[in-house]
Amino acid sequence: MELSKGEQAILNGESGEGPRKAMELIVALGRIYGAEGLVDITSAHLSGASYKTIGDGGLLYLEDMVAGGSKVKVPSTLNPIGMDRGRWGEMHISEDFAAKQLRIVELYGKMGVRTTCSCTPYLGENVPKFGDHVAWAESSALSMVNSMIGARTNREGGPGALAAAILGKTARYGYHLDENRRPTVIIDASIGDSIFEHSLLGQAVGSRIGGGVPYFRGIRPDMDQAKTMAGAMAASGAVAMFHVEGVTPEAKGQDVSGLEVITIGDDEIREARERLNTADGVQLIALGCPHLSEREMKEIAGLLKGKEKKGDAEIWFCTSESVRARCPDEVSIMERFGPVLADTCMVVSPIEGAFNRTGTNSCKAGNYLPTLCSQKVMCRDIADLLRVIS
Ligand code: F3S
């Protein structure tokens, strides 16, 4: 792997300990994956932000990076954290957890990271352009920028994305290269129009193909449908990029002749749904995985308008701070049923301390709630879930 003189100097520690460690990590990743060199990036999105997922070890690592003088060189945003910074008291969060979580956010801030804490930064806070090389973690978000925007990122982990942000560079391999962005399988999909059906489609495809670059025919997802599909494909498999005929910017002109064709219809959708449903009743309904968009907020508020809260189940609505701020009317309707939370989500928050049966309309959450949060899951359409509490 070839490094320029400047890159070699960073590796030798001439820019300080933080950048040296970052370069060491990027070079190690590059060597593992056969990169010939580094590439400049225009932005980063960092995961590893919740105290629940990174623990004291992660907190110490961040303290070290800050002490070593690390600063990000490109616009960088942060994934959801374990709590709403202003409303953690409503989330059954302990004071110890809250203090450590706030310290983590502070440390990222000291490195120059924008601490917006959303998993949908491509909807407003951090929007790459077509052809940009970027270093994004968060499996649903990176799949969205690869696929719907045509920017180029690998499936970064938290430390790799942070190292790339500090250097303004990442190793050039994987989805940074044209040859790895080509379709590997055709998916002929016949599904309904709802966001939930797109999530189930992602679930069915991810669990069927595992990885690769699917080329969809028969659907025309908008950003909301695509983000839930991307999240599900990344969680049930390891899909980091997809094409949709007539929709995604790199689908046009792709040669798909000779590729295997997989058909996904009613049977596969039903099977995907049945696999994820393990609970009959719920204690918590958590919507917003990935974070709710303005359109979804309006849809939910429309379904709740004029109704009264019923039953004992709690409901959380998870979105970004910017979407919450842009939807005051919707928020006031939704808040009669449960908190509209910013910066956090049901998976990276320590919900297992308070609940053991959770409802979601997201197959990504449906995959992770049992494994990361010890939950039994009810995975249904939004309207069905809202009927439980209204
Ligand atoms: Fe976002 Fe949390 Fe889902 S980070 S994609 S809401 S698991």
Boltz pocket constraint, residues with backbone or C-beta under 6 A from the ligand:
constraints:
  - pocket:
      binder: B
      contacts: [[A, 79], [A, 80], [A, 119], [A, 140], [A, 231], [A, 288], [A, 289], [A, 290], [A, 291], [A, 318], [A, 344], [A, 345], [A, 346], [A, 347], [A, 348], [A, 364], [A, 365], [A, 368]]
      max_distance: 6.0
